[in-house]
Amino acid sequence: MYRVIDASYWGKSPLCPDRDVGFGWIELSGLVGYSVGLLGVDMSCDFAIWWPSRRLSDEEAGELYAALCEEDTSGVEPSEAIDAFYAELTAKHPEIDDISDDDVDNTDLCPWSIAFDRSSGHLIIPCVWSKADYVESLLHELANKHGLAIFDPQKGRIAYPAGDGRSPGEGRKKAWWRFW
C-alpha cells in the first residue's frame, strides 16, 4: 500500500488535457520517493512470487521485493517450483509478449500489463487493475499449490503456503525420515 506524503500538484495535465495528473512524494512499503502519474489510467498491480527458503516478515519481504525490482536476485534461491508455477500460470493466461496484437486488450485472456520479471528464483507479475482481485486469488491458489510465497507490494504483506507453520526466521527443514 502506498500513502501520499505531500501532494505537490493534482489537476489537469499540460500534456494530456483530458487527463488528471498528480505529482508528489509517496511512501511505498517504507520506501519514500517522488511520483508522477496520470489519474484514471489503468496502471499495473504487481505481485511477487518466490521460493520461501526462509520466512520473512512483511518488512523484510518488502526489502526483498525492492531488491528484485532493482534486478538483485541474491535474496532468492532457484527452485523448480518457480518453473512449474510459471508453466501452469501461462498455460491459463499467456504472457503479453506471447499473444497477438489483436488480443492485447482481451484481459480475460491476458490480464498482464507488461512482461513478467523472471529468474529461476522469483517472478514479478504485473496485472491490470481491473483484473487485480481475480489475479490475486489465482496467484494465491497457484503459489499455495507449488509451495511458494507471494508478496503483495500494494498491501505490503507476504503470504506463505498453507500448512507452513514455521515461525519467522525458521528455514524449511527436511523431515528426518525423507530420503528424497
Secondary structure, 3 states (H helix, E strand, C coil): CEEEEEEEEEEECCCCCCCEEEEEEEEECCEEEEEEEEECCCCEEEEEEECCCECCCHHHHHHHHHHHHCCCCCCCCCCHHHHHHHHHHHHHCCCHHHCCHHHCCCCCCCCECCCCEEECCEEEEEEEHHHHHHHHHHHHHHHHHHCCEEEECCCCEEECCCCCCCCCCCECCCCCCCCC
